[in-house]
Amino acid sequence: MGKKLPPRHRQIIGMVEEKGYISIERLSQHFDVTPQTIRRDINKLSDDGLLRRYHGGAGPNTSVSNFSYSERRVLRSVEKSRVARLVAKHIPNNASLFLDIGTSTEEVAKALLSKSGLRVITNNMNVVSILSGSEDFEIFITGGVVRNHDLGILGDATVDFIKQFKVDFGIVSVAGIDPDGTLIDFDYNEVRVTRAIMANSRRVFLVADHSKFGRGAMARIGHISEVSALFTDSPPSQDFMTVIENAGINLYIAGSGPAPGTADEEPAGEGDIR
């Protein structure tokens, strides 16, 4: 790799390895070149398998480790918040629901504070902290082992607790969606919990910003056809749209206008569109 790569390419790879995800804007400022130049660099390095291209930046080309929790809280926070508000529109008052581990579901928890009478079961202590702002909610927290870096709760006790319920909505997030529609994540123990949530929910809402499409990970959760609706922030590629249409699930896009065959966040566009 070293001798044939231009110096800037070697430095970009080094920065990605050190920092994890890094934005095009930051790289452009660091090297004092245009964003278009950095995009070309990232495209070339991605094509060569030396890093992974994401919307607005680049990250390590790995399917075995995720970004740190602190990085994920910052990454695409605006998009996650917009999607979360759209999800909340589809949760009625006095509903029961699961909320799993993830920064996307934590944004959903914030958006749900506008609701009343919710009964929420979660293995995410950050979600508990957020929802405790409403005295009108009843919150159940699972047993299990607390994961220090993000306050998620995992283990056999977590799965056993979830299996005691059957709720109206299960709100889940994933690390990635393979081109064939497979839902994937990095942590097998986390995957077990997600599967239990999906199996014990009458409707499953998948929350996934655009960067999750095509992103690799190694632990299989299931297939996109097992969810009721997908909430994202921009239209997927045509290949992914074909998978979604074949799966027969509802697609909701949080944005300024509806894509063909989808339901947008505007009230006039809401509904079960397949």
Backbone as JSON, one array per atom type, in Angstrom:
{
  "sequence": "MGKKLPPRHRQIIGMVEEKGYISIERLSQHFDVTPQTIRRDINKLSDDGLLRRYHGGAGPNTSVSNFSYSERRVLRSVEKSRVARLVAKHIPNNASLFLDIGTSTEEVAKALLSKSGLRVITNNMNVVSILSGSEDFEIFITGGVVRNHDLGILGDATVDFIKQFKVDFGIVSVAGIDPDGTLIDFDYNEVRVTRAIMANSRRVFLVADHSKFGRGAMARIGHISEVSALFTDSPPSQDFMTVIENAGINLYIAGSGPAPGTADEEPAGEGDIR",
  "N": [[0.82, -1.2, 0.0], [1.91, 1.29, 0.86], [4.1, 2.46, -0.81], [3.06, 3.04, -3.34], [0.95, 4.74, -3.0], [-0.17, 8.14, -3.12], [1.14, 10.8, -1.05], [-0.92, 12.29, 0.27], [-3.08, 10.54, 0.23], [-2.11, 8.47, 1.83], [-1.98, 9.83, 4.24], [-4.67, 10.45, 4.67], [-5.76, 7.9, 5.08], [-4.38, 7.26, 7.42], [-5.45, 9.18, 9.2], [-8.14, 8.4, 9.24], [-7.9, 5.85, 10.36], [-7.01, 6.58, 12.88], [-8.96, 8.35, 13.91], [-11.43, 7.26, 13.31], [-14.58, 7.76, 11.87], [-14.38, 10.5, 9.62], [-14.96, 13.76, 8.44], [-15.58, 15.1, 5.12], [-15.36, 17.86, 5.01], [-13.63, 18.43, 7.15], [-11.29, 17.12, 6.32], [-10.8, 18.51, 3.97], [-10.2, 21.07, 4.98], [-7.95, 20.44, 6.5], [-6.03, 19.6, 4.59], [-6.03, 21.74, 2.94], [-7.38, 21.81, 0.45], [-9.9, 21.54, -2.13], [-13.31, 20.48, -1.36], [-14.22, 18.82, -3.43], [-11.88, 17.67, -4.4], [-11.14, 16.1, -2.2], [-13.31, 14.35, -2.16], [-12.84, 12.93, -4.52], [-10.45, 11.69, -3.79], [-11.36, 10.07, -1.65], [-13.21, 8.44, -2.99], [-11.49, 7.02, -4.68], [-9.85, 5.66, -2.81], [-11.79, 4.2, -1.52], [-12.73, 2.57, -3.61], [-10.47, 1.04, -3.91], [-10.58, -0.43, -1.65], [-9.51, 0.49, 0.74], [-10.57, 2.19, 2.59], [-13.83, 3.06, 3.89], [-16.42, 4.59, 2.17], [-18.62, 7.14, 3.14], [-21.66, 9.08, 3.27], [-20.75, 12.33, 3.13], [-18.26, 11.9, 4.26], [-15.62, 9.67, 5.44], [-14.78, 6.38, 6.66], [-13.31, 3.67, 8.63], [-12.56, 0.67, 6.81], [-14.09, -1.78, 7.78], [-15.78, -4.63, 9.13], [-16.0, -5.46, 11.65], [-15.84, -3.78, 13.81], [-17.38, -1.0, 15.41], [-18.0, 2.59, 15.21], [-17.03, 4.67, 17.98], [-19.15, 5.26, 20.87], [-19.34, 7.99, 21.53], [-18.61, 9.16, 19.11], [-20.69, 8.26, 17.48], [-22.86, 9.58, 18.58], [-22.52, 12.13, 17.64], [-22.31, 11.89, 14.88], [-24.22, 12.55, 12.05], [-26.29, 13.74, 13.52], [-28.28, 15.67, 13.14], [-29.8, 14.6, 11.04], [-30.68, 12.23, 12.28], [-32.27, 13.27, 14.31], [-34.3, 14.45, 12.82], [-35.46, 12.22, 11.58], [-36.29, 10.89, 13.86], [-38.34, 12.54, 14.85], [-40.24, 12.11, 12.89], [-40.79, 9.39, 13.27], [-41.98, 9.53, 15.8], [-44.4, 10.73, 15.17], [-45.87, 8.61, 14.31], [-46.45, 7.1, 16.47], [-48.97, 6.49, 18.64], [-50.66, 8.13, 21.41], [-50.73, 6.56, 24.65], [-49.64, 4.1, 23.95], [-47.8, 0.97, 23.89], [-44.35, 0.11, 23.93], [-41.11, -1.06, 22.75], [-37.79, 0.14, 23.11], [-34.61, 0.07, 21.77], [-30.99, -0.33, 22.12], [-28.92, 2.39, 21.04], [-27.93, 5.39, 19.3], [-29.73, 6.46, 17.54], [-32.24, 5.53, 18.44], [-32.25, 6.79, 20.87], [-32.62, 9.42, 20.09], [-35.21, 9.14, 19.15], [-36.48, 8.66, 21.57], [-36.29, 11.21, 22.73], [-37.98, 12.63, 21.01], [-40.38, 11.45, 21.61], [-41.24, 12.57, 23.94], [-43.24, 14.35, 23.61], [-45.53, 12.93, 23.7], [-48.23, 11.19, 25.44], [-49.01, 9.01, 28.17], [-47.46, 6.71, 27.54], [-46.1, 3.38, 27.63], [-43.1, 2.09, 28.2], [-40.53, -0.17, 27.41], [-37.19, -0.87, 27.86], [-33.71, -1.5, 27.15], [-31.81, 0.36, 27.48], [-30.1, 2.62, 29.24], [-29.7, 5.32, 28.8], [-31.97, 6.03, 27.4], [-33.86, 5.66, 29.43], [-33.11, 7.76, 31.14], [-33.7, 9.95, 29.49], [-36.52, 9.68, 29.03], [-37.48, 9.86, 31.57], [-38.06, 12.43, 31.97], [-40.71, 12.81, 31.59], [-43.54, 12.66, 33.55], [-45.7, 11.2, 32.97], [-45.21, 8.82, 31.75], [-44.76, 5.27, 31.91], [-42.05, 3.39, 32.73], [-40.12, 0.59, 31.99], [-37.21, -1.15, 32.82], [-34.83, -3.39, 31.58], [-33.29, -6.32, 33.05], [-29.83, -7.45, 33.34], [-26.44, -7.16, 32.03], [-24.64, -4.18, 32.32], [-23.32, -2.28, 29.73], [-20.49, -0.49, 29.72], [-19.58, 1.67, 28.05], [-21.73, 2.78, 26.64], [-23.97, 2.52, 28.17], [-25.81, 0.58, 27.58], [-27.81, -2.38, 28.07], [-27.29, -5.81, 28.31], [-27.43, -9.4, 27.64], [-28.45, -12.71, 28.86], [-30.45, -12.32, 30.79], [-31.58, -9.95, 29.92], [-32.78, -10.63, 27.46], [-34.61, -12.57, 28.37], [-36.29, -11.0, 29.98], [-37.48, -9.27, 28.08], [-38.97, -11.1, 26.62], [-41.18, -11.5, 28.16], [-43.17, -9.8, 27.45], [-45.6, -8.42, 25.15], [-45.77, -6.04, 22.85], [-47.08, -2.95, 21.38], [-45.41, -1.55, 19.58], [-42.14, -2.05, 18.35], [-39.18, -0.39, 18.43], [-36.32, -0.21, 16.65], [-32.79, -0.1, 15.9], [-30.03, -0.42, 13.58], [-26.68, -1.46, 12.65], [-26.04, -1.68, 9.98], [-27.37, -2.18, 6.63], [-27.44, -4.7, 4.42], [-26.97, -5.05, 0.83], [-28.77, -7.03, -0.02], [-30.82, -6.77, 1.72], [-30.43, -7.76, 4.25], [-30.3, -7.29, 7.73], [-27.87, -6.02, 9.88], [-25.38, -6.06, 12.52], [-22.76, -5.21, 14.92], [-22.31, -6.45, 17.38], [-22.91, -9.52, 18.74], [-24.36, -10.15, 21.06], [-25.94, -7.9, 21.35], [-27.44, -8.15, 19.06], [-29.0, -10.41, 19.68], [-30.79, -9.32, 21.53], [-32.12, -7.43, 19.94], [-33.4, -9.15, 18.13], [-35.17, -10.43, 19.88], [-36.79, -8.29, 20.62], [-37.99, -7.69, 18.12], [-39.42, -10.04, 17.72], [-41.36, -9.9, 19.64], [-43.01, -7.78, 19.22], [-45.86, -6.12, 17.93], [-45.79, -4.42, 15.75], [-42.92, -3.48, 13.95], [-40.65, -0.91, 13.9], [-38.07, 0.24, 12.0], [-35.31, 2.28, 12.42], [-33.15, 4.08, 10.55], [-30.58, 5.98, 9.36], [-29.37, 7.37, 6.22], [-26.71, 6.51, 5.91], [-26.55, 3.91, 6.73], [-27.22, 2.18, 4.72], [-25.82, -0.32, 2.87], [-23.65, -0.46, 4.54], [-21.17, -2.36, 6.21], [-21.21, -5.1, 8.55], [-20.84, -7.81, 10.95], [-22.62, -9.48, 12.33], [-25.68, -11.11, 12.02], [-28.94, -9.87, 12.09], [-31.51, -10.18, 10.97], [-33.9, -10.0, 8.32], [-34.89, -7.3, 6.21], [-37.52, -7.55, 5.47], [-38.8, -8.4, 7.73], [-39.54, -6.26, 9.24], [-42.02, -3.71, 9.93], [-42.05, -1.09, 9.05], [-39.79, 1.25, 7.6], [-37.84, 3.94, 8.56], [-36.15, 6.7, 7.4], [-33.73, 9.19, 6.25], [-33.23, 10.09, 3.67], [-33.9, 9.29, 0.21], [-33.27, 5.89, -0.57], [-30.9, 4.15, -2.76], [-31.76, 2.98, -6.09], [-31.47, 0.22, -6.23], [-31.7, -0.57, -3.54], [-34.26, 0.38, -3.12], [-35.72, -1.39, -4.68], [-35.38, -3.76, -3.23], [-36.7, -3.04, -0.87], [-39.3, -2.6, -1.83], [-39.92, -5.16, -2.76], [-39.92, -6.46, -0.33], [-42.21, -5.55, 0.77], [-42.65, -3.58, 2.72], [-43.38, -0.57, 4.6], [-42.15, 2.61, 3.7], [-40.79, 5.49, 5.05], [-39.76, 8.79, 4.66], [-37.89, 11.29, 6.09], [-37.88, 14.44, 5.2], [-37.71, 17.21, 2.87], [-39.49, 16.73, 0.88], [-41.65, 14.25, -0.59], [-40.44, 11.08, -1.77], [-40.99, 9.16, -4.77], [-43.54, 6.75, -4.3], [-43.34, 6.69, -1.53], [-43.91, 7.66, 1.92], [-43.96, 10.87, 3.21], [-42.76, 13.19, 5.76], [-44.55, 15.23, 5.96], [-47.91, 15.99, 6.94], [-49.91, 15.61, 4.95], [-48.84, 13.63, 3.42], [-48.68, 11.37, 4.89], [-49.2, 7.94, 5.81], [-49.86, 4.46, 5.08], [-47.83, 3.59, 2.83], [-46.79, 1.55, 0.24]],
  "CA": [[0.0, 0.0, 0.0], [2.61, 2.52, 1.16], [4.95, 3.11, -1.8], [2.34, 3.47, -4.53], [-0.07, 5.73, -2.67], [0.28, 9.51, -2.93], [1.25, 11.16, 0.38], [-2.19, 12.72, 0.87], [-3.89, 9.34, 0.43], [-1.59, 7.77, 3.01], [-2.35, 10.61, 5.42], [-6.12, 10.29, 4.87], [-5.94, 6.58, 5.69], [-3.9, 7.35, 8.8], [-6.4, 9.95, 9.98], [-9.34, 7.58, 9.42], [-7.57, 4.8, 11.32], [-6.85, 7.17, 14.21], [-10.15, 9.07, 14.37], [-12.69, 6.65, 12.92], [-15.23, 8.57, 10.83], [-13.88, 11.87, 9.49], [-15.79, 14.41, 7.43], [-14.93, 15.71, 3.96], [-15.04, 19.25, 5.36], [-12.43, 18.46, 8.0], [-10.15, 16.74, 5.49], [-10.55, 19.63, 3.06], [-9.51, 22.11, 5.73], [-6.63, 19.94, 6.93], [-5.09, 19.55, 3.47], [-6.16, 22.98, 2.19], [-7.82, 21.53, -0.92], [-11.35, 21.66, -2.24], [-14.07, 19.26, -1.03], [-14.29, 17.96, -4.6], [-10.62, 16.91, -4.43], [-11.2, 15.08, -1.15], [-14.28, 13.34, -2.59], [-12.15, 12.06, -5.48], [-9.52, 10.86, -3.01], [-12.12, 9.06, -0.9], [-13.75, 7.49, -3.95], [-10.4, 6.14, -5.13], [-9.45, 4.8, -1.69], [-12.9, 3.28, -1.28], [-12.7, 1.59, -4.7], [-9.33, 0.16, -3.66], [-10.83, -1.19, -0.42], [-8.62, 0.96, 1.81], [-11.46, 2.79, 3.59], [-15.24, 2.96, 3.49], [-17.01, 5.89, 1.85], [-19.93, 7.45, 3.7], [-22.17, 10.39, 2.86], [-20.13, 13.42, 3.87], [-16.98, 11.58, 4.87], [-15.07, 8.33, 5.27], [-14.52, 5.65, 7.9], [-12.51, 2.46, 8.42], [-13.17, -0.39, 6.02], [-14.13, -2.94, 8.66], [-17.1, -5.12, 9.5], [-15.88, -6.08, 12.97], [-15.87, -2.8, 14.9], [-18.21, 0.16, 15.16], [-17.5, 3.83, 15.75], [-17.26, 4.79, 19.41], [-20.45, 5.84, 21.21], [-19.26, 9.45, 21.46], [-18.63, 9.51, 17.69], [-22.02, 8.0, 16.92], [-23.79, 10.61, 19.05], [-22.32, 13.33, 16.84], [-22.49, 11.6, 13.46], [-25.55, 12.69, 11.46], [-27.24, 14.01, 14.6], [-29.4, 16.43, 12.58], [-30.63, 13.65, 10.3], [-31.3, 11.33, 13.25], [-33.32, 14.02, 14.99], [-35.41, 14.63, 11.87], [-36.11, 10.92, 11.45], [-36.94, 10.58, 15.15], [-39.61, 13.28, 14.92], [-41.17, 11.44, 12.0], [-41.2, 8.17, 13.96], [-42.89, 9.89, 16.9], [-45.72, 11.02, 14.6], [-46.57, 7.35, 14.06], [-46.69, 6.44, 17.76], [-50.12, 7.15, 19.29], [-50.68, 8.19, 22.88], [-51.16, 5.36, 25.39], [-49.12, 2.9, 23.29], [-46.7, 0.26, 24.54], [-43.27, -0.03, 22.95], [-39.72, -1.33, 23.08], [-36.74, 0.99, 22.53], [-33.37, -0.67, 21.98], [-29.74, 0.43, 22.24], [-28.51, 3.13, 19.86], [-28.11, 6.84, 19.32], [-30.96, 6.78, 16.79], [-33.4, 5.33, 19.31], [-32.21, 7.83, 21.9], [-33.27, 10.58, 19.49], [-36.64, 8.84, 19.15], [-36.95, 8.87, 22.94], [-36.48, 12.66, 22.92], [-39.15, 13.05, 20.25], [-41.58, 10.87, 22.23], [-41.63, 13.34, 25.13], [-44.46, 15.09, 23.29], [-46.66, 12.0, 23.81], [-48.74, 10.95, 26.79], [-49.49, 7.68, 28.52], [-46.69, 5.63, 26.94], [-45.49, 2.35, 28.45], [-41.87, 1.84, 27.45], [-39.59, -1.17, 27.91], [-35.92, -0.58, 27.2], [-32.42, -1.95, 27.71], [-30.93, 1.5, 27.24], [-30.21, 3.52, 30.38], [-29.81, 6.69, 28.3], [-33.4, 6.21, 27.11], [-34.52, 5.83, 30.73], [-32.82, 9.12, 31.6], [-34.45, 10.9, 28.64], [-37.96, 9.56, 29.21], [-37.84, 10.21, 32.94], [-38.53, 13.81, 31.95], [-42.18, 12.82, 31.55], [-44.15, 11.96, 34.68], [-46.86, 10.5, 32.45], [-44.78, 7.56, 31.17], [-44.35, 4.16, 32.76], [-40.82, 2.91, 32.1], [-39.57, -0.66, 32.48], [-35.84, -1.36, 32.37], [-34.5, -4.81, 31.64], [-32.11, -6.77, 33.78], [-28.71, -7.78, 32.49], [-25.12, -6.57, 32.28], [-24.52, -2.83, 31.76], [-22.15, -2.03, 28.89], [-20.04, 0.79, 30.29], [-19.31, 2.79, 27.15], [-22.93, 3.43, 26.14], [-25.04, 2.27, 29.14], [-26.75, -0.44, 27.1], [-27.92, -3.55, 28.95], [-27.3, -7.0, 27.46], [-27.27, -10.69, 28.3], [-29.6, -13.6, 28.91], [-31.52, -11.72, 31.59], [-32.22, -8.95, 29.08], [-33.64, -11.34, 26.51], [-35.7, -13.2, 29.13], [-37.21, -9.94, 30.4], [-38.21, -8.81, 26.9], [-39.9, -12.15, 26.2], [-42.37, -11.5, 29.01], [-44.09, -8.77, 26.98], [-46.01, -8.29, 23.75], [-46.07, -4.61, 22.82], [-47.61, -2.42, 20.14], [-44.35, -1.13, 18.65], [-40.73, -2.25, 18.67], [-38.38, 0.58, 17.67], [-34.97, -0.76, 16.64], [-31.81, 0.46, 14.98], [-29.05, -1.4, 13.13], [-25.41, -0.88, 12.19], [-26.02, -1.63, 8.53], [-28.34, -2.93, 5.82], [-26.77, -5.25, 3.25], [-27.72, -4.85, -0.42], [-29.86, -8.0, -0.17], [-31.84, -6.5, 2.73], [-30.07, -8.32, 5.55], [-30.03, -6.31, 8.79], [-26.65, -6.49, 10.52], [-24.81, -5.26, 13.6], [-21.41, -5.63, 15.27], [-22.26, -7.17, 18.64], [-23.86, -10.63, 18.72], [-25.24, -10.03, 22.22], [-26.91, -6.85, 21.02], [-28.31, -8.74, 18.04], [-29.97, -11.28, 20.37], [-31.82, -8.47, 22.11], [-32.91, -6.88, 18.84], [-34.26, -10.23, 17.64], [-36.24, -10.64, 20.86], [-37.71, -7.15, 20.48], [-38.75, -7.85, 16.88], [-40.33, -11.19, 17.85], [-42.39, -9.63, 20.64], [-43.67, -6.51, 18.88], [-46.89, -6.26, 16.9], [-45.24, -3.7, 14.6], [-41.5, -3.17, 14.15], [-40.19, 0.27, 13.19], [-36.62, 0.32, 11.86], [-34.81, 3.64, 12.28], [-31.83, 3.96, 9.93], [-30.24, 7.08, 8.47], [-28.91, 6.93, 4.9], [-25.38, 5.91, 5.94], [-26.64, 2.49, 7.08], [-27.43, 1.38, 3.51], [-24.58, -0.81, 2.31], [-22.58, -0.49, 5.53], [-20.89, -3.74, 6.61], [-21.02, -5.58, 9.93], [-20.71, -9.26, 10.82], [-23.64, -10.26, 13.04], [-26.95, -11.02, 11.31], [-30.15, -9.69, 12.89], [-32.63, -10.74, 10.24], [-34.08, -9.4, 7.0], [-35.73, -6.09, 6.24], [-38.92, -7.96, 5.32], [-39.34, -8.7, 9.06], [-39.99, -5.04, 9.89], [-43.26, -3.16, 9.4], [-41.79, 0.18, 8.4], [-38.44, 1.78, 7.64], [-37.78, 5.4, 8.65], [-34.82, 7.17, 7.05], [-33.68, 10.64, 6.02], [-33.16, 10.4, 2.25], [-34.28, 8.12, -0.58], [-32.21, 4.92, -0.87], [-30.63, 3.92, -4.18], [-32.8, 2.19, -6.75], [-31.29, -1.19, -5.85], [-32.31, -0.75, -2.22], [-35.71, 0.58, -3.27], [-36.27, -2.64, -5.19], [-35.42, -4.69, -2.09], [-37.75, -2.57, 0.04], [-40.59, -2.85, -2.47], [-40.14, -6.61, -2.76], [-40.19, -6.88, 1.04], [-43.57, -5.14, 1.09], [-42.71, -2.78, 3.94], [-43.65, 0.86, 4.42], [-40.96, 3.46, 3.74], [-41.05, 6.88, 5.39], [-38.54, 9.59, 4.51], [-37.96, 12.6, 6.75], [-37.2, 15.39, 4.33], [-38.5, 18.34, 2.42], [-40.5, 16.32, -0.08], [-41.76, 12.8, -0.69], [-39.95, 10.35, -2.93], [-42.06, 8.34, -5.37], [-43.85, 5.5, -3.62], [-43.0, 6.75, -0.12], [-44.67, 8.61, 2.71], [-43.08, 11.9, 3.74], [-43.11, 13.62, 7.1], [-45.66, 16.17, 5.92], [-49.16, 15.29, 7.26], [-50.67, 15.23, 3.77], [-48.23, 12.48, 2.77], [-48.57, 10.26, 5.79], [-50.06, 6.81, 5.5], [-49.15, 3.22, 4.82], [-47.52, 3.54, 1.41], [-45.88, 0.44, -0.04]],
  "C": [[0.85, 1.24, 0.0], [3.28, 3.19, -0.02], [4.16, 3.67, -2.97], [1.31, 4.55, -4.25], [0.54, 7.12, -2.58], [0.29, 9.86, -1.43], [-0.08, 11.54, 1.01], [-3.09, 11.51, 1.12], [-3.43, 8.58, 1.66], [-2.01, 8.5, 4.28], [-3.85, 10.48, 5.72], [-6.39, 8.96, 5.56], [-5.51, 6.6, 7.14], [-4.87, 8.1, 9.7], [-7.67, 9.16, 10.25], [-9.07, 6.48, 10.45], [-7.48, 5.34, 12.74], [-8.17, 7.7, 14.76], [-11.45, 8.3, 14.18], [-13.3, 7.47, 11.8], [-14.62, 9.97, 10.82], [-14.57, 12.51, 8.3], [-14.94, 14.95, 6.28], [-14.52, 17.14, 4.29], [-13.76, 19.33, 6.18], [-11.18, 18.1, 7.2], [-9.78, 17.86, 4.53], [-9.8, 20.75, 3.76], [-8.1, 21.7, 6.12], [-5.61, 20.0, 5.8], [-5.13, 20.81, 2.61], [-6.42, 22.72, 0.7], [-9.34, 21.6, -0.95], [-12.05, 20.37, -1.79], [-14.16, 18.29, -2.2], [-13.03, 17.09, -4.72], [-10.65, 15.79, -3.41], [-12.19, 13.99, -1.54], [-13.64, 12.38, -3.58], [-11.17, 11.14, -4.76], [-10.25, 9.72, -2.31], [-12.7, 8.01, -1.84], [-12.68, 6.5, -4.41], [-10.01, 5.17, -4.02], [-10.54, 3.79, -1.36], [-12.93, 2.18, -2.35], [-11.58, 0.58, -4.51], [-9.47, -0.64, -2.37], [-10.01, -0.74, 0.77], [-9.36, 1.75, 2.88], [-12.88, 2.65, 3.08], [-15.8, 4.36, 3.31], [-18.38, 6.0, 2.5], [-20.37, 8.81, 3.18], [-21.52, 11.46, 3.74], [-18.79, 13.11, 4.49], [-16.52, 10.17, 4.58], [-14.8, 7.71, 6.63], [-13.7, 4.41, 7.6], [-13.28, 1.41, 7.63], [-13.16, -1.68, 6.84], [-15.56, -3.33, 8.95], [-17.1, -5.68, 10.92], [-15.89, -5.07, 14.11], [-16.65, -1.57, 14.47], [-17.47, 1.42, 15.58], [-17.78, 3.87, 17.25], [-18.62, 5.45, 19.66], [-20.42, 7.36, 21.08], [-19.26, 9.92, 20.01], [-20.02, 9.34, 17.11], [-23.04, 9.03, 17.39], [-23.71, 11.86, 18.19], [-22.65, 13.1, 15.37], [-23.95, 11.71, 13.05], [-26.64, 12.96, 12.5], [-28.47, 14.77, 14.1], [-30.36, 15.49, 11.86], [-31.37, 12.71, 11.25], [-32.46, 12.01, 13.97], [-34.54, 14.19, 14.1], [-36.18, 13.32, 11.7], [-36.88, 10.58, 12.72], [-38.27, 11.3, 15.28], [-40.66, 12.64, 14.03], [-41.68, 10.14, 12.63], [-42.25, 8.49, 15.03], [-44.3, 10.2, 16.39], [-46.55, 9.75, 14.41], [-46.76, 6.52, 15.32], [-47.85, 7.15, 18.45], [-49.92, 7.26, 20.8], [-51.17, 6.86, 23.44], [-50.73, 4.05, 24.7], [-48.05, 2.24, 24.17], [-45.61, 0.01, 23.5], [-41.95, -0.44, 23.59], [-38.85, -0.25, 22.43], [-35.41, 0.31, 22.82], [-32.17, 0.26, 22.14], [-29.47, 1.18, 20.94], [-28.77, 4.61, 19.97], [-29.35, 7.25, 18.54], [-32.19, 6.62, 17.66], [-33.4, 6.32, 20.47], [-32.83, 9.13, 21.37], [-34.78, 10.37, 19.42], [-37.23, 9.08, 20.54], [-37.19, 10.36, 23.21], [-37.75, 13.13, 22.22], [-40.45, 12.55, 20.89], [-42.04, 11.63, 23.47], [-42.87, 14.19, 24.87], [-45.71, 14.23, 23.44], [-47.13, 11.9, 25.25], [-49.13, 9.49, 26.95], [-48.71, 6.52, 27.94], [-46.2, 4.65, 28.01], [-44.28, 1.84, 27.68], [-41.0, 0.82, 28.16], [-38.28, -0.97, 27.15], [-34.75, -1.24, 27.91], [-31.36, -0.88, 27.53], [-31.11, 2.5, 28.38], [-30.25, 4.98, 29.97], [-31.26, 7.01, 27.95], [-34.18, 6.42, 28.4], [-34.34, 7.26, 31.23], [-33.61, 10.15, 30.81], [-35.94, 10.87, 28.97], [-38.41, 9.88, 30.62], [-38.27, 11.67, 33.05], [-40.04, 13.92, 31.86], [-42.72, 12.02, 32.72], [-45.33, 11.1, 34.24], [-46.5, 9.13, 31.85], [-44.53, 6.52, 32.26], [-43.18, 3.47, 32.06], [-40.36, 1.63, 32.79], [-38.15, -0.8, 31.95], [-35.47, -2.82, 32.58], [-33.39, -5.07, 32.66], [-30.98, -7.06, 32.81], [-27.44, -7.06, 32.89], [-25.03, -5.22, 31.59], [-23.22, -2.72, 30.97], [-21.67, -0.61, 29.17], [-20.01, 1.93, 29.28], [-20.56, 3.48, 26.63], [-24.16, 3.2, 27.03], [-26.16, 1.4, 28.55], [-26.71, -1.64, 28.03], [-28.12, -4.78, 28.06], [-27.21, -8.27, 28.3], [-28.55, -11.5, 28.31], [-30.77, -13.01, 29.69], [-32.28, -10.66, 30.8], [-33.22, -9.59, 28.13], [-34.85, -11.95, 27.22], [-36.74, -12.17, 29.56], [-38.09, -9.49, 29.24], [-39.28, -9.82, 26.5], [-41.16, -12.22, 27.06], [-43.46, -10.56, 28.5], [-44.48, -9.0, 25.52], [-46.51, -6.87, 23.59], [-46.57, -4.18, 21.44], [-46.52, -2.14, 19.11], [-42.98, -1.52, 19.21], [-39.92, -1.31, 17.81], [-36.92, 0.15, 17.79], [-34.09, 0.0, 15.66], [-30.8, -0.64, 14.63], [-27.76, -0.68, 12.75], [-25.38, -0.74, 10.68], [-27.13, -2.45, 7.91], [-27.61, -3.39, 4.57], [-27.61, -5.03, 1.99], [-28.84, -5.84, -0.64], [-30.95, -7.82, 0.88], [-31.56, -7.1, 4.08], [-29.74, -7.2, 6.53], [-28.88, -6.85, 9.63], [-26.18, -5.52, 11.61], [-23.45, -5.86, 13.97], [-21.37, -6.57, 16.47], [-23.34, -8.25, 18.66], [-24.84, -10.54, 19.89], [-26.3, -8.96, 22.01], [-27.92, -7.36, 19.99], [-29.38, -9.62, 18.68], [-31.11, -10.48, 20.97], [-32.72, -7.89, 21.02], [-33.86, -7.93, 18.28], [-35.44, -10.46, 18.58], [-37.26, -9.52, 20.79], [-38.59, -7.32, 19.24], [-39.79, -8.97, 17.02], [-41.5, -10.91, 18.78], [-43.05, -8.26, 20.46], [-44.7, -6.75, 17.79], [-46.49, -5.55, 15.61], [-43.8, -3.33, 14.93], [-41.14, -1.97, 13.27], [-38.66, 0.28, 13.19], [-36.21, 1.75, 11.59], [-33.38, 3.56, 11.76], [-31.56, 5.15, 9.02], [-29.56, 6.52, 7.21], [-27.56, 6.22, 4.92], [-25.41, 4.42, 6.23], [-26.82, 1.6, 5.84], [-26.08, 0.99, 2.91], [-23.43, -0.87, 3.29], [-22.41, -1.92, 6.06], [-20.8, -3.93, 8.11], [-21.13, -7.09, 9.85], [-21.8, -10.08, 11.48], [-25.01, -10.02, 12.41], [-28.12, -10.9, 12.28], [-31.32, -10.41, 12.24], [-32.71, -10.09, 8.88], [-35.05, -8.24, 7.11], [-37.21, -6.42, 6.08], [-39.59, -8.27, 6.66], [-39.79, -7.45, 9.8], [-41.27, -4.55, 9.22], [-43.02, -1.89, 8.59], [-40.33, 0.58, 8.6], [-38.51, 3.3, 7.61], [-36.34, 5.83, 8.38], [-34.88, 8.64, 6.65], [-33.52, 11.03, 4.56], [-33.45, 9.14, 1.44], [-33.09, 7.18, -0.79], [-31.99, 4.82, -2.38], [-31.72, 3.03, -4.77], [-32.69, 0.71, -6.39], [-31.93, -1.46, -4.5], [-33.82, -0.55, -2.29], [-36.38, -0.68, -3.77], [-36.4, -3.67, -4.08], [-36.56, -4.33, -1.15], [-39.13, -2.86, -0.54], [-40.91, -4.34, -2.47], [-40.47, -7.14, -1.37], [-41.59, -6.48, 1.49], [-43.7, -4.34, 2.37], [-42.99, -1.32, 3.6], [-42.37, 1.65, 4.58], [-41.38, 4.89, 4.0], [-39.74, 7.65, 5.36], [-38.76, 10.95, 5.14], [-37.18, 13.59, 5.92], [-38.14, 16.47, 3.88], [-39.58, 17.95, 1.43], [-40.52, 14.82, -0.23], [-41.09, 12.24, -1.93], [-41.09, 9.51, -3.5], [-42.26, 7.05, -4.59], [-43.54, 5.5, -2.15], [-43.94, 7.7, 0.58], [-43.69, 9.59, 3.35], [-43.55, 12.33, 5.11], [-44.24, 14.64, 7.11], [-46.97, 15.43, 6.15], [-49.92, 14.82, 6.03], [-50.12, 13.97, 3.12], [-48.18, 11.26, 3.66], [-49.55, 9.16, 5.43], [-49.22, 5.58, 5.21], [-48.95, 3.09, 3.31], [-46.52, 2.44, 1.16], [-45.26, 0.59, -1.41]]
}
